[in-house]
């Protein structure tokens, strides 16, 4: 049999009530207070985790936005290169084509980084875990 201790450090006897001197209304009042405190702590944790996730999502969104801008610039330069190739000749078009290719590579890199960061964002993992623990604790209190 395992040695069970109260939060005060005293040894508990599984066959004896924790506070035999307290009435049922007092115990229910204490339980209500503890549940209220627990809910408040869970809400605080959810807020902190949500802020962290919003920050990470914003960073990933920024990378995706920058990648989108780079892709747009790449398409713009490719279009200009094709237009000038037909109008002016090959030298100027090659220059614009090289610039466009550089922008397209930059777009691919930025979009890749943004997608990877976005896939790493987890939705309030610690809050989920502690809520599951709270459900298990509440079930244990019923028995």
Residue, then its C-alpha position, 0 to 999 in steps of 0.5 A: x500500500x502506498x503512503x498517501x500524504x495531505x498537502x500539509x504533509x501529514x500522513x493520510x489513512x485511506x479509511x478515514x475522512x480528511x476532516x471528520x469535524x466539518x459539516x457537509x455544508x462547510x465541505x461543499x462550500x470549500x469544494x465550491x471555492x476550490x473549483x472556482x479557484x481551479x476554473x480561474x487558474x485554467x482561464x489564466x493558463x488559457x489566456x497565456x497560451x493563447x497569447x503565445x500561439x497568436x504571436x507564433x501564428x502572426x510570425x508565420x503569417x508574416x512569413x507567408x505574407x512576405x513570401x506572397x509579396x516576393x512571389x508577386x514581384x517575381x511574377x511581375x518581373x517575369x512578365x516584364x522580362x517576357x514583354x521586353x524580350x519581345x520588344x527590345x531584345x535578349x540582353x535586357x530580358x535576360x537581366x529581368x529574367x534573372x531578377x525575377x528568378x531570384x525573387x521566385x527563389x526568395x518567395x519559395x524559401x519564405x513560403x516554406x519557412x512560414x508553412x513550417x512554422x504554422x504547422x508547428x503551432x499547437x492549440x493550447x496544449x497545456x490547458x488541454x492537458x490540465x483540463x483532462x487532469x481536472x476531469x479525472x480529479x473530479x471523477x475521482x472525487x465522485x467515488 
